[in-house]
Amino acid sequence: MAASIHDHLTDQLFKVILSLKDQEQCYKFFEDICTISELKAMAQRLEVARMLDEGCIYETIVEKTGASTATISRVKRCLVYGADGYNSVMGVLKEEKKQDVK
């Protein structure tokens, strides 16, 4: 994680996010704190990360998510050289996908 984001306000935000109890509370909080576009962009980047992790090619990711190749490249760079944030949640996404298949 880049040192520049570490501060009291970011700590406060993360503590609040970690305190959220369920998906409904997350929806309510993020609906208030983010614009719809910001929330959709974060969700899109997470899906791009999931698809890259599965080995999907850029063309398929663009087609299925609508993400730009610049966004896909940025997410890929984070997967390879980042703080392991995406990689740390891949297990959750894989488990969710298994549950969806059942």
N, C-alpha and C positions, 0 to 999 in steps of 0.2 A: 504494500500500500504506500502510495506516495506520502512523504512526510508532510507535504503542504496541506493535506486535508485533515490532519490531526489537530483538532482544537476543541475548546469547550462546547461550542455549538454543535459540532459534528458528533462529539461524544454524547451530548444530550439527545440528538436525533436517534442515534443507534440504540441508546438505552430504551427510548420509547418504543422503537420498532421491536426490540427484543421482548418487550413487555406485552405485546399484542397476543391475545389468547387464542384466537381462532380466525378462520378465513373471513368471516363476516366483519369482525373488528378491523381486519386488515383493509377490506374494501372501504369501510367507512373512513378510516384514517387516511388512506392514500387518496381517496376521492377528494378529501378536504385539502391535503397538503400538496398534491400534484395536479397539474392540468391533465385532461384526458390524453393529450398528445404526449406529455412526458411519461405517463404511465404506459401508454401503448408502445412508446419507443423502448422503454426498459423491458417490457414483455417481449418485444420483437428481438432485442439483442440476446435475451436469454434463450429464445427459440433458435436463433442463429447459432449460438454456442452449442446447444444440444445437437443440432444438425451437423455442425462441423465435427463434433466429438464422434458422431456416428459415421463420419467419413463422406458425407454428402458433398457434392461439387457445388461451386458457386452458382452455376446456372440453375440448378435445382433449388437452391436456397432462395435465390432471387424470385423464382417462379412461385414458390410456396409461401414466402413471407413478405414479399414486396420490399425487402431490405435492399439498399444500394450496395454495390460492390465495395464502396468505401467503408460502409458500416461492417460488412462481412470481414473485410481486411482488418479493421480495427479490432473486432472481436477475436479474430484468429490470432492477432498479435498478442492480445491479452491472454488467450489460452496458452500460448507458447512462452511468452516472456513476462506475463503479468504477475500479480500477487497471489495467484492460485485461487482467486475468488470464484471464478466460474468452475474450475476443476473441483473445488470443495463441495459444490452442490450437484455435480453430475450424478452422484449416486441417488439423490432424491428424485431427479428427473427420470432416471432409468427405472427406479422402483414404481414411479407413477405410471410410466408407459406400460410396464408389466401389468399393473392393475387394470389399465384401460383395455388391454388385450383380452383379459379374462371375462 
